[in-house]
């Protein structure tokens, strides 16, 4: 149940970011759900591998290079998901940052902490 809620909140974050960031668009709720799934799978597999391989560069840039990697992963997800578009690197860069923030805020507001109890 928690995984399903996480997926829906991620799709809602994609939907919000698509309405806020110029250059990012999503055609509907189904496209947002599929985009959230694709972004999650890409970040969990390819994104993780790239982050491990580029860790020295990330240290050199004090973590700022991870924003570039996240933007590239967002562009890749847009290339794979019909109905989800990211036009330009600037939109991907801003969208990746905003997507992280919005997703974290939504999960903080909706999902209870596991430590609370």
N, C-alpha and C positions, 0 to 999 in steps of 0.2 A: 504494500500500500504506500509506503514511504517513497519508493522508487517512482511509482506512478505520479504522486504529488510533485516530486522533484521534476519530472518530465513536463508536467503541465505548467509549473512555475517557470521553467526554462523557456517553454513555448510562449508564455505570456511576456517574458522578458524580451524575446525576439520580436514579438508583436509591438511592444512599446518602443524598442530601439528603432524599428522600421518606421515608426511614425515620428520619431524625433530627429533622426540623423538623415540629412539629405543624401541621396545616393544609395540608400538601403531601402528595399521594398519587399513586401511579402504580399501575395495575392489573397490569402485567406487563412482561416484558422488551421486547416489541414496542412497547408504549406508551412505554417509556423511550427506545428507539431513535428513534421518531418525534418525541418531545418534544425530544430532543437535536438532531435535524435542524431542527425548527421554531425552536428557540431560536437555533441558529447562523444560520439564514437571516434571522430577524427582526433579530438583532443586526448582521448584516452589511449589511442594507439600511436598514430603518426606524430601527433603533437608531443607526446611524452618522449618518443624516440628523438625527435629533433631537439627538444629541450635538454635532454641528456647529452647529446652530441655537441651542442653549442654552449654548454655550461661555462667553459672558460671565457667565451666572448660575453656571456651574460654577467659574469663576475667583473670583467673589465669595464662594462658599461653600467655597473651597479644595478643590474636587474632590468634596465630599460630595454634591452634587446628582447625580452619576453613579450613586450607589447608588439614588436614587429612579428614575432612568431605567431602570436594570437591573431593578428590581422591577416596573416597569410593563411592560417587555418580557417578563418571566417570566409576568405575569398574562395578557398577550396570547397567548403561546404556549399557556397552559393553556386559554384560551377556544377555541383552534383545534384542539387535539389531544384526541380522545376518549380517555379513560382516564388523563388527566393533569389533576389538579385542584390549584388553589391557592386556598385559602379565606382571604380577607382580605389587606389590604395589609401587615400586620405579618409574616405568613407569607411573603409575596412578598419583602419587604425582607430578612428574615433568610435566606430561601432563596437569594436572588440573591447575597448576600455569601458564604454557605457554599458555594454552587455554584461560585463563582469560585475559592475556596480549595481545595476538594476536587479540582476539575478540574486546577488547576495542580499540586497535589501528585501526582495520579495520572500526569500527563504527565511530571513531573520524574522519577518513579520508573521509568516504563516506557519512555519514548521517549528515545533518546540525543540528546545535544546535537548540533546541526549544526556547531558550532565545534570539537568534539573531533575529532581526526584526526591 
